[in-house]
């Protein structure tokens, strides 16, 4: 179905066509929509995980941090976990 895309979007599509990975605009758009769908699934999973952790805290299952050093160590663990999560998701994309 022909559709007049805004100039910025048309440039993005043309850039992808120029890579030679796509035969036409439809393939570029299909790939983009599939990627958007996968992103939405990951976002919903992330939101569900956050909700689960909030509920865990509401049940009193949280971790009490005794001092600033413990808080810093915990923050480093969280950062490392986040980096691993994004590296895995980036390599799956």
C-alpha positions as CSV (number, residue, x, y, z in Angstrom):
1,X,0.0,0.0,0.0
2,X,1.6,3.2,-1.1
3,X,2.0,5.8,1.6
4,X,3.8,9.2,1.5
5,X,6.3,8.9,4.4
6,X,7.6,12.1,6.0
7,X,11.1,13.0,4.6
8,X,13.0,12.0,7.8
9,X,11.4,8.5,7.7
10,X,12.0,8.2,4.0
11,X,15.7,9.0,4.5
12,X,15.9,6.2,7.2
13,X,14.2,3.8,4.8
14,X,16.5,4.7,1.9
15,X,19.5,4.3,4.2
16,X,18.5,0.8,5.0
17,X,17.8,0.0,1.4
18,X,21.3,1.2,0.5
19,X,22.8,-1.5,2.8
20,X,21.6,-4.1,0.3
21,X,20.0,-6.1,3.1
22,X,16.4,-5.3,1.9
23,X,14.9,-5.5,-1.5
24,X,12.2,-2.9,-1.0
25,X,10.5,-0.6,1.5
26,X,8.1,-3.3,2.6
27,X,10.9,-5.4,3.8
28,X,12.4,-2.5,5.8
29,X,9.1,-1.7,7.4
30,X,8.4,-5.3,8.2
31,X,11.7,-5.7,9.9
32,X,11.2,-2.5,11.8
33,X,7.7,-3.6,13.0
34,X,9.1,-7.0,14.0
35,X,11.8,-5.3,16.0
36,X,9.3,-3.0,17.6
37,X,7.1,-5.9,18.6
38,X,10.1,-7.7,20.1
39,X,11.0,-4.5,22.0
40,X,7.4,-4.3,23.3
41,X,7.6,-7.9,24.6
42,X,10.9,-7.2,26.4
43,X,9.4,-4.0,27.9
44,X,6.3,-5.9,29.2
45,X,8.6,-8.6,30.7
46,X,10.7,-5.8,32.4
47,X,7.5,-4.2,33.7
48,X,6.3,-7.5,35.1
49,X,9.6,-8.1,36.8
50,X,9.5,-4.7,38.4
51,X,6.0,-5.3,39.6
52,X,7.0,-8.7,41.0
53,X,9.9,-7.0,42.9
54,X,7.6,-4.2,44.2
55,X,5.2,-6.9,45.5
56,X,8.2,-8.6,47.1
57,X,9.2,-5.4,48.9
58,X,5.6,-4.9,50.0
59,X,5.8,-8.4,51.7
60,X,8.9,-7.3,53.5
61,X,11.3,-9.4,51.5
62,X,13.7,-6.5,50.7
63,X,17.4,-6.3,51.5
64,X,18.3,-3.9,54.3
65,X,21.6,-2.1,53.7
66,X,23.5,-1.4,56.9
67,X,25.7,1.5,55.7
68,X,26.9,3.5,52.7
69,X,29.6,0.9,51.8
70,X,26.9,-1.8,51.6
71,X,24.7,0.5,49.5
72,X,27.6,1.2,47.1
73,X,28.4,-2.5,46.8
74,X,24.7,-3.3,46.1
75,X,24.5,-0.5,43.5
76,X,27.5,-2.0,41.7
77,X,25.8,-5.4,41.6
78,X,22.7,-3.8,40.1
79,X,24.8,-2.0,37.5
80,X,26.6,-5.2,36.6
81,X,23.3,-7.1,36.3
82,X,21.8,-4.3,34.1
83,X,24.9,-4.4,31.8
84,X,24.6,-8.2,31.5
85,X,20.9,-7.9,30.7
86,X,21.4,-5.3,28.0
87,X,24.4,-7.2,26.5
88,X,22.3,-10.3,26.2
89,X,19.4,-8.4,24.7
90,X,21.6,-6.5,22.3
91,X,23.2,-9.7,21.0
92,X,19.8,-11.2,20.5
93,X,18.6,-8.3,18.3
